[in-house]
Amino acid sequence: MKFSTRRIYSLLACFALFFFGISLLLQYQFGLIPCSLCLIARSIMFLTGILFAIAALHNPDDGIAKVIYLISGGILIALGLTVTVRHIWILQLPPHLVPSCTPGLDYLFETLPMFEAILVILKGAGECAESQEQFLGLSLPLWTMLAFILLGLGSIWAYFQTKKRVA
């Protein structure tokens, strides 16, 4: 079965927005309080879903638009992987090596430029070591990392997909 570029991007958008929705469900329905790294990963997942939804609506040819979507998606996915790998690394640290906790996100974004605030969160984020929620034996950050990997593979798949030529 051959998938069109539009269908692949639609599936990727649905997948990313599904994961975004699950994170909201876990927070508001089940009371799991997300740490700062979870919130950043959630935001990146949302932006990735929106990017792929735009790509699905645009339905690019084999031209430069596909390259732009591949690079844009790759950047977002690389950022998401960076955040989730950092989170997984913090979860694996022994308690005496966990970095210090950062101030709240609201305070950081009010007092610092966005890029600096994100760097402070990535350097600290000791509060993220407290989350031990799991689903099917895997931590939630690990599930998020796997989702970003699948989105990256799907983005590459969409790039190499060619439109059917009508004769």
Order of alpha helices (4+ residues) and beta strands (2+ residues): alpha-alpha-alpha-alpha-alpha-beta-beta-alpha
